[in-house]
Amino acid sequence: MSVRATTQVEALRQASPYINAFRGHTVVLHCAQAALSRHVRDLALLHQLGIRLVVVLGLRQTIDQHWHGAGLSAPRFHQGQRITSTEAIDLIAALNGQAQATLAAALSVGLPNSPTAGMRITVVHGNFVSARPLGIHDGVDFERTGVVRRIDATAINSILASGHMVTLSALAPARTGENYNLRSEDVAAETATALNADKLIYLLDHDGPQQDGTLLRQCTPAQAEHWLSLHPDAPSALAMRMGNYAVRHGVRRVQLIPAAIDGGILAELFSFDGCGTLISGDGYDAPRAARERDIPGIVALIEPLQHSGVLVTRDALSVSTHIDHFAVVERDGRIVACAALFDYGDCAEFASLATDPRYRNDRHGARLLAHLMQRAKSQGKAALFALTTQSVHWFLEQGFHVVDAEQLPSAKRTAMDLSRRSQVLWQPL
């Protein structure tokens, strides 16, 4: 088998659990029309894999490109939002109609050499979103700019259940019959919330939210709000804000993916690491108490470190016997880090810390330490100690200090293997 074929087989194996997990689930995806052609084949593939897909098209760039050619006066904005005049609404309506037709046509191509060969994809677009005027703010009349009043979740779910794909635009009617221009990111978030979607995805026209010069890979709602307080005008701020809103209102996970990444949607959904930013309200990557089903994963993590002499030998039976002492970090069904807390009267031992080598830079060790330190405090422990042969500096960075072995509880001194010449790290609680 060639290297390429081997890589493809391995990628398929890695994707298979996610394919099964997402089948029948609802995903709302926001995509700018300018990026649509790059991802249309992947939208078709998601549909064929049984994902209930709602696509919200964003036309901000398209509207800007056609604005002056339509003979309209210079566009006006307030608080970062477009003021839509009555004469501009006709242009926006025409562009929305063209965008919907373009998407439907792209998903209807059935030639043998096309991405949708052999597929039958019915795309349904309708008046599932109703609007109300944004009104006057700070003395500024937003005219025909509106906000979401209601999402017809019942109708959308009925269409999705029939095996069709739903597309939405940011143009919606009010009760008066007039159309209003909405912000497409808002439509996506409100739709995902109304449908109680499993995922909301924003395809970004930039590199994604940055932190310390690198991509912010994952965050909780509280962390997202902190990031927004530091970067209120960042290119990703609107998607981050609306994604955070969706998570706060019941959407389990929101993912922000740079649209420039070819296959970015598939990489984010069907690979272990993904390629974007995740906002999750379910404690994603948060330490938790270990369970019986975690034993194989814990053993797989600590075995290599035992063989190299970094950790004291602890076989599967020992882990099983002491499973209540362990805490783990689980990611998509895989244990990526573990540690244990053992009781020694007035103090406790922090032990068996192990992290999957691919995630050594994700601070899982520090999170596990904080988690077990809190557990020790709740048990009334006065101090935490650890024995190590190779990780002294890491413990020093976490606030421990080196002490003589005589400071250890007598039960630990009696049981420890002196031939390992472990250093003793200590931290009062």
Backbone torsions as a table, in degrees:
resi	resn	phi	psi	omega
1	MET	NA	135.5	-179.3
2	SER	-71.0	163.2	178.6
3	VAL	-61.1	-40.3	-179.5
4	ARG	-63.7	-44.6	-179.9
5	ALA	-63.6	-39.9	178.4
6	THR	-61.7	-42.2	178.8
7	THR	-63.4	-40.8	179.7
8	GLN	-66.2	-40.9	177.8
9	VAL	-62.3	-44.4	-179.5
10	GLU	-64.4	-39.5	178.0
11	ALA	-62.9	-39.5	179.1
12	LEU	-66.8	-40.6	176.8
13	ARG	-61.3	-41.7	-179.4
14	GLN	-67.2	-33.1	-176.8
15	ALA	-78.6	-25.5	-170.4
16	SER	-57.0	-40.6	178.8
17	PRO	-64.1	-34.8	-179.2
18	TYR	-72.4	-36.8	177.7
19	ILE	-59.1	-46.0	178.5
20	ASN	-65.7	-38.4	-176.1
21	ALA	-69.3	-33.9	-174.4
22	PHE	-91.5	-13.3	-178.0
23	ARG	-60.5	128.4	-179.0
24	GLY	84.4	-2.8	179.5
25	HIS	-90.8	157.1	-177.2
26	THR	-98.0	127.3	177.5
27	VAL	-124.2	127.2	172.9
28	VAL	-102.7	126.9	-176.1
29	LEU	-123.7	127.1	176.5
30	HIS	-101.5	127.4	-177.2
31	CYS	-141.5	131.8	172.8
32	ALA	-69.5	141.9	-179.0
33	GLN	-56.9	-33.7	-178.3
34	ALA	-61.7	-26.1	-178.5
35	ALA	-99.9	0.7	-171.3
36	LEU	-63.0	-44.1	-175.2
37	SER	-61.6	-29.9	-178.4
38	ARG	-72.0	-23.1	-172.2
39	HIS	-119.5	1.5	-173.3
40	VAL	-63.4	-36.2	179.3
41	ARG	-65.8	-31.7	179.0
42	ASP	-74.7	-31.6	173.8
43	LEU	-63.4	-42.6	177.8
44	ALA	-61.8	-40.6	-179.9
45	LEU	-65.8	-42.0	177.3
46	LEU	-58.0	-43.5	179.2
47	HIS	-61.7	-44.0	-178.3
48	GLN	-67.9	-23.3	178.5
49	LEU	-84.4	5.2	174.2
50	GLY	89.9	12.9	177.2
51	ILE	-83.0	132.2	177.4
52	ARG	-80.5	106.8	-166.5
53	LEU	-111.2	128.3	172.2
54	VAL	-116.8	123.2	-177.5
55	VAL	-110.5	125.4	176.6
56	VAL	-108.0	120.0	-177.9
57	LEU	-91.8	131.5	175.0
58	GLY	-102.4	131.9	-174.5
59	LEU	-118.1	18.9	-174.6
60	ARG	-56.1	-49.4	-179.3
61	GLN	-66.1	-40.2	-179.8
62	THR	-63.2	-42.8	178.5
63	ILE	-62.7	-43.9	179.2
64	ASP	-60.4	-38.9	-177.5
65	GLN	-67.8	-31.2	-176.0
66	HIS	-98.6	-7.2	-171.2
67	TRP	-58.7	-56.6	-174.6
68	HIS	-69.0	-34.9	178.9
69	GLY	-64.2	-20.4	179.9
70	ALA	-86.0	1.6	178.9
71	GLY	74.3	21.0	180.0
72	LEU	-85.8	155.3	175.9
73	SER	-67.8	164.5	-175.9
74	ALA	-53.6	136.1	-179.3
75	PRO	-62.7	145.0	179.1
76	ARG	-117.8	144.0	-179.5
77	PHE	-133.3	150.3	172.6
78	HIS	-143.3	129.3	-177.4
79	GLN	54.5	36.4	175.9
80	GLY	78.2	5.4	-177.3
81	GLN	-117.4	139.7	-177.5
82	ARG	-68.6	136.7	170.4
83	ILE	-91.7	115.5	-173.1
84	THR	-99.0	113.5	179.2
85	SER	-78.9	166.1	179.5
86	THR	-62.9	-39.0	-179.7
87	GLU	-71.4	-25.0	179.8
88	ALA	-77.9	-23.3	-174.2
89	ILE	-64.9	-30.1	178.3
90	ASP	-66.3	-41.7	177.0
91	LEU	-61.8	-46.1	-178.0
92	ILE	-64.2	-38.5	178.2
93	ALA	-64.0	-42.8	179.8
94	ALA	-64.5	-42.6	-179.7
95	LEU	-66.7	-37.3	176.9
96	ASN	-64.7	-41.2	178.4
97	GLY	-62.9	-42.0	177.8
98	GLN	-63.6	-40.7	-178.7
99	ALA	-64.5	-42.1	178.7
100	GLN	-65.4	-39.9	179.0
101	ALA	-66.5	-38.8	179.3
102	THR	-63.3	-43.2	179.0
103	LEU	-64.9	-44.7	179.8
104	ALA	-61.6	-40.5	179.5
105	ALA	-65.6	-42.1	-178.4
106	ALA	-63.9	-33.7	-179.4
107	LEU	-86.5	-0.8	-179.1
108	SER	-104.6	-4.8	179.5
109	VAL	-65.7	127.4	-176.4
110	GLY	-125.1	17.1	180.0
111	LEU	-66.0	150.1	-175.6
112	PRO	-56.3	-32.3	-178.0
113	ASN	-96.6	15.8	-179.1
114	SER	-100.4	160.7	-179.8
115	PRO	-62.4	-24.1	-177.3
116	THR	-105.5	23.7	-179.5
117	ALA	-57.2	128.4	177.0
118	GLY	79.3	-1.9	-178.0
119	MET	-92.8	149.2	172.1
120	ARG	-122.4	100.7	-176.7
121	ILE	-115.0	116.5	175.6
122	THR	-95.7	123.0	-179.4
123	VAL	-104.7	125.7	-177.2
124	VAL	-114.9	125.7	176.9
125	HIS	-125.7	131.4	-178.3
126	GLY	-156.5	-170.7	-177.5
127	ASN	-88.5	60.8	-178.3
128	PHE	-82.8	-13.9	-178.8
129	VAL	-114.8	130.3	172.7
130	SER	-115.1	152.6	-171.4
131	ALA	-122.5	167.9	166.9
132	ARG	-139.2	156.7	-178.6
133	PRO	-64.5	142.4	173.5
134	LEU	-67.7	-33.6	174.3
135	GLY	89.9	-149.6	-176.4
136	ILE	-111.0	127.4	177.9
137	HIS	-132.2	132.3	-178.5
138	ASP	54.6	33.4	-179.5
139	GLY	78.2	4.6	-178.4
140	VAL	-104.1	124.4	177.6
141	ASP	-86.9	118.6	-179.3
142	PHE	-82.2	-0.2	174.5
143	GLU	54.2	-111.1	-175.2
144	ARG	-96.7	22.7	168.9
145	THR	-87.5	133.0	-176.6
146	GLY	-129.1	-178.9	174.4
147	VAL	-130.8	162.3	-178.7
148	VAL	-67.2	128.6	173.7
149	ARG	-98.2	-40.9	-175.8
150	ARG	-158.6	143.9	171.8
151	ILE	-112.1	127.2	179.6
152	ASP	-82.3	80.4	-176.1
153	ALA	-65.1	-35.2	-179.0
154	THR	-61.6	-45.2	-179.4
155	ALA	-67.2	-42.0	-179.5
156	ILE	-63.9	-45.9	-179.5
157	ASN	-62.4	-36.4	178.7
158	SER	-63.0	-42.3	179.7
159	ILE	-69.0	-42.3	178.4
160	LEU	-62.4	-39.3	-179.7
161	ALA	-66.4	-22.8	178.5
162	SER	-85.0	2.6	176.4
163	GLY	89.2	16.4	-179.3
164	HIS	-103.8	158.8	174.2
165	MET	-95.2	141.5	179.9
166	VAL	-109.0	135.7	173.5
167	THR	-120.8	141.3	-179.9
168	LEU	-125.5	152.2	175.0
169	SER	-118.6	174.8	179.6
170	ALA	-95.7	18.6	174.8
171	LEU	-111.8	123.8	-174.5
172	ALA	-143.1	148.2	180.0
173	PRO	-83.1	150.7	170.6
174	ALA	-97.6	176.8	-179.3
175	ARG	-64.1	-23.7	179.6
176	THR	-76.7	-8.6	-178.6
177	GLY	93.3	-7.1	178.6
178	GLU	-84.0	144.7	176.4
179	ASN	-84.6	144.4	178.2
180	TYR	-127.0	145.2	179.5
181	ASN	-88.6	117.2	-178.7
182	LEU	-104.5	166.5	173.6
183	ARG	-85.2	122.8	-172.6
184	SER	-62.9	-32.9	177.5
185	GLU	-62.8	-35.3	177.1
186	ASP	-68.1	-42.3	179.6
187	VAL	-59.5	-43.8	-179.7
188	ALA	-61.9	-46.1	-178.1
189	ALA	-66.2	-43.4	-179.7
190	GLU	-67.2	-35.5	178.3
191	THR	-67.1	-46.2	178.9
192	ALA	-60.0	-39.2	179.5
193	THR	-67.7	-45.7	-178.5
194	ALA	-64.0	-35.3	-179.5
195	LEU	-85.1	-5.5	-172.0
196	ASN	51.7	48.5	-174.5
197	ALA	-63.8	151.6	176.8
198	ASP	-74.7	-32.4	-179.4
199	LYS	-145.1	146.7	169.0
200	LEU	-123.6	126.3	-177.5
201	ILE	-119.3	130.3	171.5
202	TYR	-109.6	120.7	170.4
203	LEU	-87.6	119.7	-172.4
204	LEU	-96.4	147.1	176.1
205	ASP	-93.2	27.8	177.8
206	HIS	-151.8	-171.1	-170.2
207	ASP	-81.8	-5.4	-179.8
208	GLY	97.4	167.5	-177.0
209	PRO	-63.8	132.9	-177.4
210	GLN	-109.4	147.3	174.4
211	GLN	-141.7	119.9	-177.3
212	ASP	56.5	37.9	175.3
213	GLY	81.4	1.5	178.7
214	THR	-127.7	162.7	-179.5
215	LEU	-64.3	130.6	173.3
216	LEU	-73.3	112.4	-171.3
217	ARG	-82.7	-36.0	-177.5
218	GLN	-158.9	152.8	179.7
219	CYS	-160.9	156.1	171.6
220	THR	-86.0	169.1	175.7
221	PRO	-55.8	-41.0	179.3
222	ALA	-64.0	-40.7	178.4
223	GLN	-68.4	-35.4	176.8
224	ALA	-63.9	-41.5	178.6
225	GLU	-65.0	-37.8	176.8
226	HIS	-64.3	-43.7	178.5
227	TRP	-60.7	-42.2	179.6
228	LEU	-64.5	-34.0	178.1
229	SER	-66.6	-26.7	179.7
230	LEU	-91.7	-23.6	-175.6
231	HIS	-132.8	57.5	-174.4
232	PRO	-65.5	-23.3	-177.1
233	ASP	-111.3	14.3	179.6
234	ALA	-66.3	153.0	178.7
235	PRO	-55.0	-30.6	-177.7
236	SER	-88.1	-1.2	-169.6
237	ALA	-62.0	-42.2	-177.0
238	LEU	-65.1	-47.3	179.0
239	ALA	-63.3	-39.6	178.2
240	MET	-64.0	-42.0	-178.3
241	ARG	-66.0	-46.0	-178.5
242	MET	-72.8	-33.8	174.6
243	GLY	-63.0	-41.7	178.8
244	ASN	-65.0	-39.0	175.9
245	TYR	-58.4	-44.7	-178.6
246	ALA	-63.4	-42.4	178.8
247	VAL	-64.0	-42.3	178.6
248	ARG	-62.2	-22.8	-177.2
249	HIS	-109.6	24.2	167.2
250	GLY	110.5	-11.1	176.3
251	VAL	-73.4	129.1	-170.1
252	ARG	-68.9	-45.5	-177.3
253	ARG	-141.8	140.2	175.9
254	VAL	-123.0	135.3	-179.0
255	GLN	-125.8	132.3	177.4
256	LEU	-108.1	119.3	-173.0
257	ILE	-125.7	128.0	174.6
258	PRO	-60.3	125.3	-177.3
259	ALA	-66.7	-19.6	-178.6
260	ALA	-70.7	-16.5	-179.0
261	ILE	-78.5	114.4	177.4
262	ASP	-65.0	124.7	-177.6
263	GLY	75.3	17.9	-176.4
264	GLY	-61.0	-36.2	179.1
265	ILE	-63.1	-45.6	-179.2
266	LEU	-66.3	-40.9	-179.9
267	ALA	-63.3	-37.3	-179.0
268	GLU	-72.7	-39.3	-175.7
269	LEU	-83.6	-35.0	-168.2
270	PHE	-116.7	15.9	173.5
271	SER	-125.9	160.0	-174.6
272	PHE	-68.1	-37.9	-174.0
273	ASP	-94.7	-29.0	-177.1
274	GLY	69.9	-171.6	-178.1
275	CYS	-143.4	5.2	-176.4
276	GLY	-124.4	-153.6	-179.4
277	THR	-113.1	131.8	-178.8
278	LEU	-109.0	129.9	168.5
279	ILE	-110.3	121.8	-175.1
280	SER	-136.1	137.1	178.3
281	GLY	-99.5	6.7	-175.3
282	ASP	-108.7	27.3	177.4
283	GLY	68.6	34.6	179.9
284	TYR	-55.3	128.8	-179.6
285	ASP	68.8	9.9	178.9
286	ALA	-84.1	140.4	178.0
287	PRO	-62.0	148.0	176.9
288	ARG	-146.4	165.5	176.7
289	ALA	-65.5	141.2	-179.5
290	ALA	-73.9	153.9	177.7
291	ARG	-124.8	170.4	-178.5
292	GLU	-57.0	-40.0	-177.2
293	ARG	-67.6	-11.7	-180.0
294	ASP	-85.1	-9.3	-172.8
295	ILE	-56.0	-49.4	179.1
296	PRO	-58.5	-39.4	179.6
297	GLY	-66.2	-39.4	178.0
298	ILE	-65.0	-46.4	-179.7
299	VAL	-60.6	-42.4	179.4
300	ALA	-61.9	-32.1	179.1
301	LEU	-74.7	-43.1	-171.9
302	ILE	-86.8	-20.9	-178.0
303	GLU	-57.1	-49.0	179.9
304	PRO	-60.4	-35.3	179.9
305	LEU	-72.9	-30.7	175.6
306	GLN	-69.0	-42.5	-179.5
307	HIS	-63.9	-32.7	179.9
308	SER	-87.9	-1.1	176.8
309	GLY	86.7	4.4	-179.4
310	VAL	-73.3	-40.0	-179.3
311	LEU	-115.0	153.0	173.1
312	VAL	-67.3	143.3	-178.2
313	THR	-62.1	130.3	178.9
314	ARG	-146.1	104.7	-175.3
315	ASP	-81.6	-179.9	-176.8
316	ALA	-60.4	-37.0	179.0
317	LEU	-64.6	-41.4	179.0
318	SER	-64.8	-43.2	178.1
319	VAL	-62.0	-42.9	-179.8
320	SER	-62.1	-42.3	-179.3
321	THR	-64.0	-35.2	-174.8
322	HIS	-109.3	24.6	-173.9
323	ILE	-59.5	-30.2	180.0
324	ASP	-67.1	-16.3	-179.9
325	HIS	-87.3	-13.2	-173.9
326	PHE	-91.3	153.0	168.3
327	ALA	-128.8	150.1	-176.2
328	VAL	-136.2	162.2	167.1
329	VAL	-114.7	122.4	-179.1
330	GLU	-110.6	137.6	177.8
331	ARG	-133.4	113.7	179.3
332	ASP	50.9	44.7	175.6
333	GLY	85.4	0.0	-178.6
334	ARG	-116.3	135.5	176.9
335	ILE	-80.0	118.8	-177.0
336	VAL	-109.1	-9.8	176.9
337	ALA	-161.3	151.6	178.9
338	CYS	-152.1	161.0	173.7
339	ALA	-163.1	165.6	-177.4
340	ALA	-134.9	157.1	177.9
341	LEU	-127.3	121.3	-178.2
342	PHE	-115.6	137.2	-172.8
343	ASP	-83.5	128.9	173.8
344	TYR	-133.5	55.8	176.7
345	GLY	73.8	-112.7	-177.5
346	ASP	-76.5	-11.2	-179.8
347	CYS	-134.7	175.4	-178.2
348	ALA	-141.0	152.9	179.2
349	GLU	-100.7	131.8	172.2
350	PHE	-94.1	117.1	-169.2
351	ALA	-142.3	170.8	173.7
352	SER	55.0	36.7	177.3
353	LEU	-74.3	123.4	179.5
354	ALA	-146.5	140.1	179.6
355	THR	-133.1	138.2	173.5
356	ASP	-54.2	128.4	-176.1
357	PRO	-53.7	-28.2	-179.0
358	ARG	-71.8	-12.3	-175.7
359	TYR	-125.4	27.6	-179.4
360	ARG	-66.0	-23.8	-177.7
361	ASN	-93.4	7.1	-176.1
362	ASP	-95.9	8.1	174.8
363	ARG	62.3	27.6	177.1
364	HIS	-66.0	-34.7	178.5
365	GLY	-61.2	-44.6	179.5
366	ALA	-64.9	-37.5	178.6
367	ARG	-67.0	-40.9	177.5
368	LEU	-65.1	-39.9	177.8
369	LEU	-61.0	-46.9	179.9
370	ALA	-62.4	-39.7	-179.9
371	HIS	-63.5	-47.5	-178.4
372	LEU	-75.7	-28.4	175.0
373	MET	-64.0	-40.1	177.6
374	GLN	-65.9	-37.6	177.1
375	ARG	-62.6	-43.3	179.6
376	ALA	-63.0	-40.5	178.6
377	LYS	-63.1	-42.1	-179.3
378	SER	-66.0	-22.6	177.2
379	GLN	-88.6	1.9	177.1
380	GLY	80.9	19.8	180.0
381	LYS	-73.4	145.4	-179.0
382	ALA	-91.8	-20.5	-176.7
383	ALA	-157.7	161.9	176.5
384	LEU	-124.3	138.6	176.7
385	PHE	-132.3	160.4	178.6
386	ALA	-145.7	149.0	174.3
387	LEU	-111.8	133.3	-179.0
388	THR	-149.1	149.4	175.1
389	THR	-107.7	-21.0	-172.8
390	GLN	-133.3	-2.9	-174.0
391	SER	-119.9	29.9	-177.2
392	VAL	-57.4	-47.1	-175.9
393	HIS	-62.2	-37.9	179.3
394	TRP	-61.9	-45.0	179.7
395	PHE	-65.2	-37.6	176.7
396	LEU	-61.6	-39.6	178.5
397	GLU	-65.5	-25.0	179.5
398	GLN	-88.8	3.5	176.0
399	GLY	101.6	2.1	175.9
400	PHE	-77.4	163.6	171.9
401	HIS	-137.4	152.6	-177.0
402	VAL	-75.9	134.6	177.1
403	VAL	-131.8	168.5	176.6
404	ASP	-75.9	148.6	-179.2
405	ALA	-59.6	-21.9	179.7
406	GLU	-63.1	-18.8	-179.6
407	GLN	-78.8	-12.6	179.9
408	LEU	-70.5	153.7	173.5
409	PRO	-58.7	147.3	-176.3
410	SER	-60.2	-35.5	179.7
411	ALA	-62.8	-36.3	179.2
412	LYS	-74.3	-40.7	179.6
413	ARG	-61.1	-38.6	-179.4
414	THR	-67.1	-36.0	-173.4
415	ALA	-88.5	-18.7	-171.8
416	MET	-73.6	151.0	179.5
417	ASP	-88.1	104.0	-175.4
418	LEU	-66.3	-24.2	-178.2
419	SER	-67.3	-18.6	179.3
420	ARG	-75.7	-20.9	179.1
421	ARG	54.9	43.3	-179.6
422	SER	-68.6	145.0	172.1
423	GLN	-89.1	147.5	-176.8
424	VAL	-102.0	124.2	177.6
425	LEU	-110.5	140.2	-172.5
426	TRP	-135.6	140.6	174.7
427	GLN	-143.9	117.7	175.7
428	PRO	-64.9	149.4	179.0
429	LEU	-106.2	NA	NA
